[in-house]
Amino acid sequence: MALLIYGTINSVILALYAAGFSLCYGISGIANFAHGALYILSGFTAWNLMNAAGLPFYLSAFLSVIITALVGFLFYWVFLLRVRGMPLAELIVTFAAGVGVLELLMWKGFYGMRYSLPIFMRGGMDIGNVGVDYQRLFVLLTGIVLMALLWLFVHHTRIGLAFRAMAQNERTALSVGIESDWIGSLSLAFGSALAAVAAMVVLPLGMMESVIGLEVLIYALAVAIVGGLESTLGMIAGSFIIGFGQVAAARYIGAKWMIIVPLAAIVLVLVVKPSGLFGKYKELEERV
């Protein structure tokens, strides 16, 4: 029972980590390697709004999501626009920006026990014979609601339909008047906002450190690669495979092995099925 409950919660956390990365790549083809940095930056933004500006946590969290989305939007127009269409250059630019953000946070001294966000709900309950705190149940509920809202957004809104059109066939989308740079900047903004939402609900479970940004990037990459970089269903499946694998490894081998699971999954999938479980890219033997 404990494996099932905590495996599910851990899987939903991984899905929250990867949702923004997967959305951005699926729509615009941009692998945003600054995703983890934006995640932790949003946490420190909320912390500063609470402690420097004296705002309540709920308002600070909301403003942090908006600010992080704006950062992603501006990042596209200031940096990525110059290298758009060159995947390696896009990767280098986003990775360099992410490392720069994390190093800046370290230089400013944002580390230690005092940097943490308050939990949304205190207390807990027993499910069977397993004790679960309300904050983790809130994370689980947030993940389910967010995935449902994302599906409704991309299927029943004008911007969402434009996202789908760009993801399915960029040339056809351009021919009907959908502007690729505008959609690209919006995809980065939405992906950044999703990273911030994940941070607001997951970071209260522990303290904030810059190194968490790198861990989130690794988890998002692992989930996306295992499931398929452009597949939402694959992203969900990948998060459950890695999530349950981590909990099982922690229970039967040791907690220090949890970080090994996503790294091993990346290597294994790239060797056996490079397109991922639900990916649509052609395999090597089909391309030769």
C-alpha positions as CSV (number, residue, x, y, z in Angstrom):
1,M,0.0,0.0,0.0
2,A,2.8,2.4,0.9
3,L,4.5,1.8,-2.5
4,L,1.3,2.4,-4.3
5,I,0.4,5.7,-2.5
6,Y,3.9,7.2,-2.5
7,G,4.7,5.9,-5.9
8,T,1.6,7.7,-7.3
9,I,2.4,10.9,-5.5
10,N,6.0,10.8,-6.6
11,S,4.8,10.2,-10.2
12,V,2.5,13.2,-10.1
13,I,5.3,15.3,-8.9
14,L,7.5,14.2,-11.8
15,A,4.6,14.9,-14.2
16,L,4.4,18.4,-12.8
17,Y,8.2,18.9,-13.3
18,A,7.9,17.7,-16.9
19,A,4.6,19.3,-18.0
20,G,6.1,22.7,-18.9
21,F,9.2,21.2,-20.6
22,S,7.1,18.8,-22.6
23,L,4.6,21.5,-23.6
24,C,7.3,23.8,-24.8
25,Y,9.1,21.2,-26.8
26,G,5.9,19.6,-28.2
27,I,4.7,23.0,-29.6
28,S,7.8,24.8,-30.7
29,G,10.5,22.2,-30.8
30,I,12.5,24.1,-28.2
31,A,14.2,22.0,-25.6
32,N,14.2,24.5,-22.8
33,F,17.3,23.5,-20.7
34,A,16.6,26.6,-18.4
35,H,13.4,24.8,-17.2
36,G,14.9,23.7,-13.9
37,A,16.3,27.2,-13.3
38,L,13.0,28.8,-13.9
39,Y,11.4,26.3,-11.4
40,I,13.7,27.3,-8.6
41,L,13.7,31.0,-9.6
42,S,9.9,31.1,-9.2
43,G,10.3,29.7,-5.7
44,F,12.8,32.4,-4.7
45,T,10.6,35.0,-6.3
46,A,7.7,34.0,-4.1
47,W,9.9,33.9,-1.1
48,N,11.1,37.4,-1.7
49,L,7.6,38.7,-2.3
50,M,6.6,37.3,1.0
51,N,9.6,38.4,3.1
52,A,10.7,41.6,1.3
53,A,7.3,42.9,0.2
54,G,5.2,41.4,3.0
55,L,2.7,39.8,0.7
56,P,0.7,36.8,1.8
57,F,1.8,33.4,0.3
58,Y,-1.2,32.9,-2.0
59,L,-0.7,36.3,-3.6
60,S,3.1,35.8,-3.8
61,A,2.6,32.4,-5.4
62,F,0.2,33.8,-8.0
63,L,2.5,36.8,-8.8
64,S,5.5,34.4,-9.0
65,V,3.7,32.3,-11.7
66,I,2.9,35.5,-13.7
67,I,6.5,36.8,-13.4
68,T,8.0,33.5,-14.4
69,A,5.8,33.3,-17.4
70,L,6.8,36.9,-18.4
71,V,10.5,35.9,-18.0
72,G,10.0,32.9,-20.3
73,F,8.2,35.1,-22.9
74,L,10.9,37.8,-22.8
75,F,13.6,35.2,-23.0
76,Y,12.3,34.0,-26.3
77,W,12.3,37.4,-27.9
78,V,15.6,38.6,-26.4
79,F,17.7,35.4,-26.9
80,L,16.0,32.5,-28.7
81,L,14.8,34.6,-31.6
82,R,18.4,35.0,-32.8
83,V,19.0,31.3,-32.9
84,R,15.5,30.0,-33.8
85,G,15.6,26.9,-36.0
86,M,19.1,25.9,-34.9
87,P,18.5,23.1,-32.3
88,L,22.0,22.9,-31.0
89,A,22.3,26.7,-30.6
90,E,18.9,26.7,-28.8
91,L,20.0,24.0,-26.4
92,I,23.3,25.9,-25.7
93,V,21.5,29.2,-25.1
94,T,18.9,27.8,-22.8
95,F,21.4,25.7,-20.8
96,A,23.8,28.6,-20.4
97,A,20.9,30.8,-19.3
98,G,19.8,28.2,-16.8
99,V,23.3,27.8,-15.3
100,G,23.6,31.6,-15.1
101,V,20.4,31.9,-13.1
102,L,21.4,29.1,-10.7
103,E,24.9,30.6,-10.2
104,L,23.4,34.1,-9.6
105,L,21.1,32.6,-6.9
106,M,24.1,31.0,-5.3
107,W,26.1,34.2,-5.5
108,K,23.3,36.1,-3.8
109,G,23.4,33.6,-1.0
110,F,20.0,31.9,-1.6
111,Y,20.7,28.7,0.2
112,G,20.1,27.3,3.7
113,M,17.3,26.3,6.0
114,R,15.7,29.7,6.1
115,Y,14.6,29.6,2.5
116,S,11.4,27.6,2.3
117,L,7.8,28.2,1.3
118,P,4.9,27.5,3.7
119,I,2.7,24.5,3.1
120,F,-0.9,25.0,1.9
121,M,-2.5,22.6,4.4
122,R,-1.2,21.2,7.7
123,G,-2.0,17.8,9.1
124,G,-2.5,14.5,7.5
125,M,-4.6,11.4,7.3
126,D,-4.3,7.6,7.1
127,I,-5.1,5.8,3.9
128,G,-5.3,2.1,5.0
129,N,-2.3,1.8,7.3
130,V,-0.3,4.5,5.5
131,G,0.0,8.0,6.9
132,V,0.0,10.8,4.2
133,D,0.2,14.5,4.9
134,Y,-2.3,16.9,3.4
135,Q,0.3,18.8,1.4
136,R,1.2,15.7,-0.6
137,L,-2.5,15.0,-1.2
138,F,-2.8,18.6,-2.4
139,V,0.1,18.0,-4.8
140,L,-1.7,14.9,-6.1
141,L,-4.9,16.9,-6.6
142,T,-3.1,19.8,-8.2
143,G,-1.4,17.5,-10.7
144,I,-4.7,15.8,-11.7
145,V,-6.6,19.1,-12.1
146,L,-3.7,20.7,-14.0
147,M,-3.5,17.9,-16.5
148,A,-7.3,18.1,-17.1
149,L,-7.1,21.9,-17.5
150,L,-4.2,21.5,-20.0
151,W,-6.3,19.1,-22.1
152,L,-9.2,21.5,-22.1
153,F,-7.0,24.4,-22.9
154,V,-5.3,22.8,-26.0
155,H,-8.6,21.3,-27.3
156,H,-11.1,24.1,-26.6
157,T,-9.4,27.5,-26.7
158,R,-8.1,29.5,-29.7
159,I,-4.5,29.7,-28.5
160,G,-4.6,26.0,-27.6
161,L,-5.8,25.1,-31.1
162,A,-3.0,27.3,-32.6
163,F,-0.6,25.4,-30.3
164,R,-1.9,22.1,-31.7
165,A,-1.7,23.3,-35.3
166,M,1.9,24.4,-34.9
167,A,2.8,21.1,-33.2
168,Q,1.2,19.0,-36.0
169,N,2.4,20.9,-39.0
170,E,4.3,24.2,-38.8
171,R,4.1,24.9,-42.5
172,T,0.4,24.4,-42.7
173,A,0.0,26.5,-39.6
174,L,2.0,29.3,-41.2
175,S,-0.1,29.2,-44.3
176,V,-3.3,29.9,-42.4
177,G,-1.8,32.9,-40.6
178,I,-0.4,31.5,-37.4
179,E,2.8,33.4,-36.6
180,S,5.5,30.9,-35.5
181,D,7.5,33.3,-33.3
182,W,4.5,34.4,-31.5
183,I,3.4,30.8,-30.8
184,G,7.0,30.0,-29.8
185,S,7.2,32.8,-27.3
186,L,3.8,31.8,-25.8
187,S,4.8,28.2,-25.6
188,L,7.9,29.2,-23.6
189,A,5.8,31.5,-21.4
190,F,3.2,28.7,-20.7
191,G,6.0,26.2,-20.1
192,S,7.7,28.6,-17.6
193,A,4.3,29.2,-15.9
194,L,3.8,25.4,-15.5
195,A,7.3,25.2,-13.9
196,A,6.3,27.9,-11.5
197,V,3.0,26.2,-10.6
198,A,5.0,23.0,-9.9
199,A,7.4,24.9,-7.7
200,M,4.6,26.5,-5.7
201,V,3.1,23.2,-4.7
202,V,6.2,21.0,-4.4
203,L,8.8,23.3,-2.8
204,P,6.8,23.6,0.5
205,L,7.7,19.9,1.0
206,G,11.3,20.9,1.7
207,M,13.8,23.8,1.6
208,M,15.0,25.6,-1.5
209,E,18.4,25.3,-3.0
210,S,19.9,26.2,-6.4
211,V,20.9,22.6,-7.0
212,I,17.3,21.6,-7.0
213,G,17.0,23.3,-10.4
214,L,19.4,20.8,-11.9
215,E,17.6,17.9,-10.4
216,V,14.2,19.2,-11.8
217,L,15.8,19.5,-15.3
218,I,17.1,15.9,-15.1
219,Y,13.7,14.6,-14.0
220,A,11.9,16.6,-16.7
221,L,14.3,15.3,-19.4
222,A,14.1,11.7,-18.1
223,V,10.3,11.8,-18.2
224,A,10.1,13.4,-21.6
225,I,12.7,11.0,-23.1
226,V,11.2,7.9,-21.6
227,G,7.7,8.7,-22.7
228,G,8.5,10.5,-26.0
229,L,9.5,14.1,-26.3
230,E,6.4,15.2,-28.2
231,S,3.8,13.0,-26.5
232,T,1.6,14.2,-23.6
233,L,0.4,10.6,-23.0
234,G,4.1,9.5,-23.0
235,M,5.0,12.2,-20.5
236,I,2.4,10.9,-18.1
237,A,3.4,7.3,-18.7
238,G,7.1,8.2,-18.3
239,S,6.4,10.0,-15.0
240,F,4.7,6.9,-13.5
241,I,7.4,4.5,-14.7
242,I,10.2,6.6,-13.2
243,G,8.1,7.7,-10.2
244,F,7.4,4.1,-9.1
245,G,10.9,3.1,-10.0
246,Q,12.3,5.7,-7.6
247,V,10.1,4.7,-4.7
248,A,10.8,1.0,-5.2
249,A,14.6,1.8,-5.4
250,A,14.4,3.9,-2.2
251,R,12.4,1.2,-0.4
252,Y,14.4,-1.9,-1.4
253,I,17.9,-0.6,-2.2
254,G,18.4,2.8,-0.5
255,A,17.3,6.5,-0.9
256,K,20.6,7.5,-2.5
257,W,19.6,5.3,-5.5
258,M,16.6,7.5,-6.4
259,I,18.6,9.9,-8.6
260,I,20.1,6.9,-10.4
261,V,16.7,5.7,-11.7
262,P,16.0,8.6,-14.1
263,L,19.6,8.6,-15.4
264,A,19.4,4.9,-16.0
265,A,16.1,5.3,-17.7
266,I,17.5,7.9,-20.1
267,V,20.4,5.7,-21.1
268,L,18.2,2.5,-21.5
269,V,15.5,4.2,-23.6
270,L,18.0,6.0,-25.8
271,V,19.7,2.7,-26.5
272,V,16.6,0.5,-27.0
273,K,14.0,2.9,-28.3
274,P,15.4,6.4,-29.0
275,S,12.0,7.9,-29.8
276,G,10.6,7.0,-26.4
277,L,7.6,4.8,-25.6
278,F,5.0,7.0,-27.3
279,G,7.4,9.0,-29.5
280,K,6.7,9.6,-33.2
281,Y,10.2,10.2,-34.4
282,K,11.6,7.5,-36.7
283,E,13.9,4.9,-35.3
284,L,17.4,4.6,-36.6
285,E,16.7,1.6,-38.8
286,E,13.8,3.5,-40.4
287,R,16.0,6.5,-41.2
288,V,18.9,4.6,-42.8
